[in-house]
Amino acid sequence: MEYERFAALVAPHIGAMARMAAALVGLADAEDAAQEALVRAWNGWASLREEQAVSTWLLRITINVCHNWQSGRFGTHRRLTVPLTLLFDPLSDAILPLEAISPDVFEPAAFDLRAAVADLPLDLRQVVALRFYVGMDSTQIGAVLEIPAGTVRTRLQRALARLREALADEANAHPQDTGEAHERGQIHG
């Protein structure tokens, strides 16, 4: 009976957990990290005081799992590797196989953005992932990370500035790629 209640409350949040994990530990390990977070959530089910806070609670567990993975030898290398056989669709609740993805996702700009996000420091990558991969506002992100909403907004501004800088550096390094993408109307700016 308790398991059924747990499953009913957790099921709507599994996609957000997987997206968060993908942003923090990489696509190849996102499902494993989310699954480990679910196991930890089940083991700590009795510690959840308010069922309304289940989303925040699950995302906090997912972040902790990902942080533990990154702090060991596992994460140092894995965080920066993105397998070409899998891509993450941020509008979906799953990691999709290569053949299910539209060809325009393979534009260099898409890979550059993922690499730039992966290169962000953990505190900035967390706010970017929660905002853009999970769709939370600054108040919700603050609840998950246990920081003030103003701090979230500041970190998000810093992260976006770093991403713009990294992508501009990449565009300057490969000006012909950017020109071709502009000609096709795929980069707006």
N, C-alpha and C positions, 0 to 999 in steps of 0.2 A: 504494500500500500504506500509506504514512504517512497519507494523507488518510482512509482507511477507519478507521484506529486513532483518529485525532483525532475523527472523526464519532461513533464508537462511545462514546468517553469523554465527549464534550460533550453529546450528545443528551439524556441524562436531566436536564441542568441548565439547559436553555434556558428552561423555564418560570420557574424561580427568577430567572434573569437578567432576564426580561421583567417579573416582579413587582417586582424591585428597581428597575429602570429606571422603571417606572410610578410608584413612590413618590417617586423623585428628580426626574424631568423631566416627569412628567405622562403621562396616558394616551395622548394623541395622538402622542407621540414615543417611547413606550416600545419599540415594536417596532424602530424605526430605531436607537435607542441600543443595544438588545440585539444587533442585527445588526452594528453597528459594533464592538461588543465582541467578537463572534465573529470578525470579520475581524482585529482586533488579536490575538486569541488564536491564530488560525492563523499570523499573521506571527511571533508570539513562541513558537510551539510548541516550538522547540528549547530555550527557556529554562526550561520546566517540568522540574524536577528529579525530582519524585515524582508519579507518576500518581495516587496516592491523594489528593493535595492538589488535584485538578483543580477541585472545587467551590469551594474557597476561592480558588484562582487565578482562576477565571472571574468570581466575584463581585467580587473586587478590581479586575479589569479593567473590569467593568461600572460600578463605583463611580467609577473614574477617568474613564471616558468621560463619565458623567453630570456629574461635577465639571467637566470641560473644557467641556461644553455650557453648564453653569450660569454659569461664570465669564465667558463671553462675552456679547454682547448677546442671543444666542439665549435663554439661560436665564433672564434676569432677568424677562422677561415670561411666557414659556412655562410655567415651573414653577407659576405660580399659576392658570393657565387650565385648566379642565376642560371638554372638549367634551361637550355633552349627547347627542351621537349615539353616543358610546361609553361604556361603563362597564367597570370592571375587576372581575373575579370572583376574589378572592384564593384561592379553593379550586380554581381551574382553572389550567391552564397557558397560557391565552390571554386576549386581550382580546376580549370578546364584543360582537357588534352589539346595538344597542338592543333589537330585537325578541326577542332570546334571553333577556332578563333578566326576572325576576319583577317584577310591578308594585310590590311592597312595598319594593324597593330604592330607589324614588324618594322615600322619606320624607325630609323635610327633615333629620332627624338624620343620615342617611347622607351627604348632601352637606356638612353642617356638619362631620362628622368628617373627611372628605377635605380640606376646606378647612383645618381646624385642623392636620392632619398636614402639609399643604403649607406652612403658615406657620411650622413649627418650624425652628430653625436646622439647618443641614446635619448637624452631628455628632449631633444628637438624632434627626433624621429618618432617618438611616442606621440607627441601632440599632432604631428602631421598625419600619422596613421589613424589616430582617433578621430581627427577632423575629416579627413578626406577618404579614408578607407571604411570607417565605421559610420561617419555622418553625424558625429556629436557636436554640440555647441560648446563654448568655452566653460560654461557652468557644469555641464555633464563631464567634460574632460577633467575639470578640476576635482570633481567628486571621485573619479576613477583614480587619478594620480595623487589625490589628497594634497592639492595645492590650490591657492586662490585662483579664481577665474582671470584676474588681471595678470597673473604670472603666466597663465596659459596663453593669453593674447600676446604677451611680450615674447614668449618662446615661439609662438607661431609666426610672428613678424620676423624674428631672427632667422627662423628656419626658411621662410619664403625668400628672404633676402639672400641667404646662402644658396638656395636652389637657383634663384635667378642668376647669381654670379657664376655658379658652376655650369649652368646651361649656356650662359653667354660665353664662358671660356671654351666650352666644347664647340659651340657654333663658330667661334673665332679660329679654333684649331682646324675645323673642317668647313670652310665657307662655301664650298661647292654643294655640300649636302643641304645646308640651310637654304641656299638659293633655289635648289630644285624643289625643296619642300614648299617654299613660298610660292613658286610658280604653280604648283599643284593646288595651292590654297589650303594646305594642311597645317600651316603654322600661322596663328593669328597673333598679332602683337602690335 
